[in-house]
Amino acid sequence: MDVITEHELINTIKERFANYTNVSNVITNIGDDAFCFTVNDSTICITKDILIENTHFKLSWISATDLGRKAIEVNISDIVAMGQVIPKYVFIGLGLPLTLSKEFILSLYQGFKDTCDEYKIAICGGDTVKAEQLVISITVIGISHCENKIISRHGANVGDVIGVTNTCGDAAAGLELLYQYGSNYTYNYDEISLIKKQNNPKARRQEAWIIANYASSLIDSSDCLYISIQMLIEQYFKGANIYLEKIPVSDHLRNVFNIQNKWRQFALFGGEDYELVFTVSTMASKILKKLLPNISYIGIVTNAKRVKYFYNGKEQYIIYSGYTHFHK
């Protein structure tokens, strides 16, 4: 039996079942970080994400409160990856095993509320059902009053510079540590920092607001840097040159996994960083770097119709080796 990839499934649904021919107010549709459409003078952005126990998290590795915070935060990341959008409303769906205690569920909701309070988001409803494993389904609705500051994944131009916020690979490295040692282990400072990036991610809202003033395309790196780059350049048969030595990696990651090829794997193929990956003109990139010193420029958009990877000037043969949806 052929196994369909997530990307193939999304494209199939978009092509066969989603019809926007007569819908003039749609700005971005299926396949972007959020669905965006205009209503009067506002743009509405909607996103949904699902977290499933033993697929996306293990209850022994994360507290109920942190899990609640993370579930909201990762959806906010999709909303702010559309540019100047303010997350406003959330709907929470839960599949709850009968084995979960009342205390756990209340702590989970406390995590939801903590993050919603931080962003001034209203919890507006949802649904609960019985399930074999814990399932968390979150829908976040955001609003923008600047339609021209909604930045899709698909506006990159040949010659644009490719940038990324902060560092790459920490969250995946933290997950690797949890798989190796579990929760009953004494971790050092660097290891704790990596695990925190996995269990307590933060959406880059402030950075997104500034980047939206200059970027031609924008996406978050939840699926990993490698896939994010592919998505930015796949429209209109563009390509990219990526310079591996320029990909930003934290000292925590280098200290814990001090073999270069290991941290490079995390940086390229590790998901759940929720950093922003974007393209911007060469001229604008200089202005943006002054405003956001923590961004790094890692490559350039080309017309080569594929992504090429280089290390110190020498082209590298890179094969994707990260997480794949729907595969066992």
N, C-alpha and C positions, 0 to 999 in steps of 0.2 A: 504494500500500500504506500503510495506517495504521500509524504507529509508536507503540508503547505506551510510556508514561513509566514510570520506575522505580516511582513511587508507585502507578500503576494496576496494574502487574504484581504488586507486593507485596499489594495489596488483593485482586486476583483469586486469587492463590495462597491467601491466608488464607481467603477465602470458599468457594472450590471444593475445596480439597485438604486444609486443616488442620482437624481435628475434635477439639475439646477438651471435648466435651459431658460425657464420662464421666471426665474427668481432673481430679480435685479439687485436686491439688497444684500446678497451673500458676498462677503469679502473673502473669507477663507473657509474651505469646506473639509470634507473627510481627508485625513492624511497630514494635517498640520497639528500643532500642539493644542489648539482649541478651535472650535467652530465659531466664526465671527460673522455677525450680520448687523446691519444698521436699522435702527428704529428712530424715526424723526431725526434729532440731532445727536443721538448717542449710538455707540457701537456696543453690542452685547457679545460677550465671549463666554463659551460654555465648554467645560472639559469634564471628563470622567476617568477615574482610575480605580482599579480593583486590586486589593492585596489579599492573598490567600495563604492561610497557614500551611507551613511546610513547603510552599512554593516560593513565597516572597519573604517569609520570616518564620522563626521558630520561637515559641513562647518562652523557652528556657534562655534565650539569648537577649531578650529585650523586655523591659517592664511594660505593663499595660499603659501607663501614662505616656511613656516615650513612643509606644506604638500608635497611640491616638494622635500625638503631635505629628509624627511622621506621616500618617495617612493624610492629614490635611495639608501638610507642607509640600508634599510631592505634587499635589494637585495645584497648589498655588504656583509652583514652579512652572507648570504648563501654562497657567494664565499669564504670568508675567513674561514668559518667553514670547508672548505676542507683542510686547512693547509697552506702551504707556497705558496699561490696563489696571484698574483697581479691583481686586477681588472683593465681592460684596455679600454673597449668599452661598450657603452650603446645604446640601441635602445628604443625609447619611443613611446608607443601607447596610444592615448587618445580618449575616448568617451566624447564629449563635449555637454552639454545642451545649447540650444540657449539662455538661461537666463543668462549665465555667461558673465561678462563684459570682454572687451579687457584687462583692467587693472588687473583683476584677473588672466587671462591666462598668461599674461606677468610676474606677480609675481610668479605664479606657476613655470614657466620656469626659473625664477631667482633662485628659490629654487633648481631645478634640477642642474643648472649650479654651484651654490655655492658648493654643495657636490661633483660634478664631478671635479671642480677645486681643491678642497681639496685633492682628491685622484689621481689627474692627469689622469682623465678618459675622453676620447673623446666621445662626443655625435655624433653618426654616422648616425642617421636616425630614422625612425619609421612610424607612420601612425596616422591620425586623422579622426574621423567620428562623425556624429551627434548621440546623445544618450539622453535618458530620464533623466539619472543621470550621474554624473561625474564618469568616469571609467579611471583608470590609470594602464596601463600594461607596465611593465619594463622588459627588457632583458639585463642582464649584462654578458659580456664575460671576463674571466680572463685567465691569462697565468702563468704557472709555468715551471721552468727549472729544477725542482727537483722532478722527478716522485716518488721517495721513501719518499717524504714529503707530498704527497697527502694522507690524513687520512680520511677513510670512517667511516660510522656509525657502521660498523659491525666487528670490529677487537678485541673486548674486550675478555680478557682471565680470566678464573676463578682465583680469588685471586687479580685481579687488583683493585686499589682504584678508586672510582668515585669522580671526582672533578667538581667544578663550579667556574666561575670567578665572582668576586664582590658580589652583593646581588640580591635577588630574590623577585619578587612581586610588586615592585614599580610601574611599568607601569600599571598593572591591577588596583592597588589602585588609581592611577591618573584617570583612566577611570571611576572608581566607583564614584569619586568626581564629575566629569563632568556630569555623569548621575544624581546625586543627586541635584547639585546646578547650573549646566550650566555655561555659560561664564560670566554672569552678576552678579558676586558674589565676595566679597573681601576675597581672600584666604590668609592664613598665610604662613609663610616661608616653613614649612614642607609640606603643601598641594601643594604649588607652585612647590616644588622639585619633588613631585610625578607626577604632571601633566606634568612637563618638561620631565620626563622619558618616558611618554606616547607619547608626541608630538615631542620630539627631541631625539630619540634613537641614540645610537652610536654603530657601529659594532666594535668588539674587534679584530681589525687587528693585532696590535702589540702583543697582548697576543697569538693569534692564531699562529703567526710565531714562537714564542718560544715553545708553547705547542706541535707543530708539530714535534719537535725534540725528544719528549719523549712519546707521546700518542699512545695508541693502537686503540682508536676510538675517534671520535669527532663529535659534532653536535651543532647547536645553539638552544637556548631555546625559539624560537619564538612561538611555540605552547604551551609551559608551561614546567616546570621542570618535572612534572609527566610523560607527554608523551615522553619527551626527554629521560628519563631514560628507559622507555619501549622500545623505538626504539634502544637504545644502546645494550640492552641485549636480544632482541627477536630472533636474529639469533642463530642457533645451540642450542636452548633450554636452554639458560643460565638463571640465576636469579640474584637477588641482595638483599642485606640488606641495607636499608636506615635509617639513624639515624636522626630523625626529629629535635632534639635539635642542630644538627650541620649545618642545612641549614642556610646560612647567610641572615640576614634580616636587612635592614637599620634602623637607628634611626628615620628617617622621617616616615617610615611605622609604627614603634612601637608607636611613639608619636601621630599619627593621628588615628590609629586603635589600641587602647591599650588593646583590648581583644585578648588574645593569639590565640584562635581558629580562629579569624578573620584574623590576619596576616599570620597564617599558611595556611589558605585557599588561600590567595593571592600568597604566596610563592610557593605553590605546583601547583596550578591550573590556576594561572594568566599568560596569554601569553604576547607577545610583549616586553619581557625584552631584547632579543637579546644578552644574555650572552652565554658563551660557556660551554657546559657540555662534559666531557671527561673521559676516563679511562686511567690509567697509572700504571705501576708496582709499587710495594711498594718501591723498592729501588730508582727508578726514581722519585717517588713522593717527596722524601726528597730534591732532587736536584732542582726540579721544584718549590717547595715552597720557596726556597731561592731566586730564580730568579723572582718569581711573588708572593710577600707576600699577595696580595689581593685574592688569590684563597683559597677555602675552600674544604676540603675533607669530604664528607657527607655519604659515604657508601663503600661497597665492592661488587665485582662481585662474585656470588656463582654458584653452579650447581643445585640449587633448582628448576629451571624452572619457577619461579615466583618471583615477587618483594615483599619483606616483609618490613614493616615499623615498626620502634621501637621508643619509646620515653622513655628516661632514663631506657633503658633495657627491657621495657615491650612492647610486640608486639601490634600494633594498627590496627584496622580495617578501612581501607581507601577506600572510594568509589570516583571515579572520578566525579567532579562536575564543570568542566570548560566548555569552549566554544566548541561546536561541529559543524563542517561544515555540511551544507545541512539540518540541523534540524531547524524547525521554532522556 
